[in-house]
C-alpha cells in the first residue's frame, strides 16, 4: 500500500469517527445542514410546535449509543447527547405511548423486536453500557392493543459466542 493510499484511508477513518457523535458541532452555532454533513441523515426526526427539532442517530445495531440532536426554533444546535444511558432509560414509565418512548430513546434494535401473542405484548430492545461499562439490554414491554408501556426490564447482555480454549 502506498503512503498516499494509507494517508487517504486514515483520513477517511478519522472523519468517520468524528461524525459518530457529532464532534465539532458547536451548540449555538451549528445548523441542521452542519449536523447532516457531519452525522448523516437521522433515523428519525420530530418537529415541535415551536419550530424546534429533535434528530435521532442510533449507532447500532451493534452499537451502544443513540445520539439525540436538539435544534432550537432558530435552527441552531442546542445539544447533542447519548440517550442510551441509565438516566434516560429510567424516564420510561408504564402508561407512556410508543411515540413518547421513541422521542426519549430513539428507535430500538429492530432485529430483536418481538411480539408475544399469548400476552398480546410487543417488546422493543436497546443496547447500552451500564455504570460499569458492562453491555446491557433495556426492554420496553408494550400492550400491543393500546400501544402503552406495561413495564420495562434491564438485564446484563448474554453472550452466546464460544470462547477459544487456548489450545
C-alpha positions in Angstrom: 0.0 0.0 0.0 1.4 3.4 -0.9 1.8 6.2 1.6 -0.7 8.3 -0.3 -3.3 5.5 -0.1 -2.6 4.9 3.6 -3.0 8.7 4.4 -6.3 8.8 2.5 -7.6 5.7 4.3 -6.5 7.2 7.7 -8.3 10.5 6.8 -11.5 8.7 6.0 -11.4 6.7 9.2 -10.8 9.8 11.3 -13.6 11.6 9.5 -16.0 8.7 10.1 -15.1 8.6 13.8 -15.5 12.3 14.2 -19.0 12.1 12.7 -20.1 9.3 15.1 -21.1 11.6 17.9 -21.2 14.9 16.2 -17.8 16.0 17.4 -17.0 19.5 16.3 -20.7 20.7 16.1 -20.9 23.7 18.5 -24.2 24.4 20.3 -25.5 27.8 19.3 -23.5 27.8 16.1 -24.0 24.6 14.1 -27.1 24.3 11.9 -29.2 21.4 10.6 -27.1 21.4 7.4 -23.9 21.1 9.6 -25.4 18.2 11.6 -26.4 16.3 8.4 -23.0 16.9 6.8 -21.2 15.6 10.0 -23.6 12.9 11.2 -25.6 11.9 8.1 -29.3 11.6 7.8 -31.1 10.9 11.1 -33.0 7.7 11.5 -36.0 9.6 13.0 -36.9 13.3 13.5 -39.6 15.3 15.1 -40.7 18.9 14.8 -42.2 20.6 17.8 -44.9 23.3 17.5 -42.4 26.0 18.5 -40.2 25.1 15.5 -37.5 23.2 17.4 -36.4 19.8 16.1 -35.1 16.5 17.5 -33.0 14.2 15.4 -32.2 10.6 16.4 -28.9 9.0 15.4 -28.8 5.4 16.6 -25.3 3.9 16.2 -26.4 0.3 16.2 -27.4 -2.3 15.8 -24.2 -3.4 17.4 -23.5 0.0 19.0 -24.3 1.2 22.4 -25.3 4.8 21.6 -28.1 6.8 20.2 -27.3 10.5 19.9 -30.2 12.9 20.1 -29.6 16.2 18.5 -31.8 19.1 19.6 -32.1 22.1 17.4 -33.8 25.3 18.7 -36.5 27.2 16.8 -33.7 29.3 15.4 -32.3 26.2 13.6 -29.1 26.1 15.7 -27.9 23.1 17.7 -28.9 23.3 21.4 -27.5 19.9 22.5 -26.2 16.6 21.4 -26.3 13.7 23.8 -26.2 10.0 24.0 -29.7 9.0 25.3 -28.8 5.3 25.9 -27.7 5.8 29.5 -29.3 4.9 32.8 -30.6 8.5 33.4 -32.7 8.5 30.1 -33.7 4.8 30.4 -35.1 5.5 33.9 -37.6 8.0 32.5 -39.6 5.3 30.7 -42.7 4.6 32.7 -45.8 2.5 32.5 -48.6 4.2 30.5 -46.3 6.1 28.1 -47.1 5.6 24.4 -44.7 4.4 21.7 -44.1 8.0 20.4 -43.1 9.2 23.8 -40.6 6.3 24.2 -39.2 7.0 20.7 -38.7 10.7 21.4 -36.7 9.8 24.5 -34.6 6.8 23.3 -34.9 6.9 19.5 -35.6 3.7 17.5 -35.0 0.3 19.1 -33.0 -2.6 17.7 -35.5 -3.9 15.1 -33.6 -7.2 14.9 -34.8 -8.2 18.4 -38.3 -6.6 18.4 -40.6 -9.4 19.4 -44.3 -9.9 19.6 -45.7 -12.4 22.2 -49.3 -13.4 21.1 -50.2 -15.1 24.4 -49.7 -11.8 26.2 -50.5 -9.6 23.3 -47.3 -7.9 24.1 -44.7 -6.1 21.9 -41.1 -5.8 23.2 -38.6 -3.2 22.0 -35.0 -3.6 22.8 -32.0 -1.2 23.2 -28.3 -2.0 23.9 -26.4 0.3 26.3 -23.5 0.3 28.7 -24.2 0.1 32.4 -22.5 2.1 35.1 -19.5 -0.3 35.0 -19.4 -0.2 31.1 -20.9 -3.7 31.1 -23.1 -4.5 28.0 -26.7 -4.3 29.0 -30.1 -4.5 27.4 -33.2 -2.4 28.1 -36.5 -3.9 27.1 -39.7 -1.9 26.9 -42.9 -4.1 27.0 -45.9 -2.6 25.3 -49.5 -3.7 25.4 -49.8 -4.4 21.7 -53.5 -3.4 21.6 -53.2 0.1 23.3 -49.5 0.7 22.4 -48.9 1.8 26.0 -45.9 0.7 28.1 -46.7 -2.1 30.5 -43.3 -2.4 32.1 -39.5 -2.3 31.5 -36.7 -4.7 32.1 -32.9 -4.3 32.2 -30.6 -7.2 32.1 -26.9 -8.0 31.5 -26.3 -8.9 27.9 -25.9 -12.6 27.4 -23.1 -13.7 25.0 -23.6 -16.9 23.1 -20.2 -17.0 21.3 -17.9 -19.8 22.3 -14.7 -18.6 23.8 -11.4 -20.1 22.4 -10.0 -22.7 24.7 -6.4 -21.7 24.0 -5.3 -25.0 22.6 
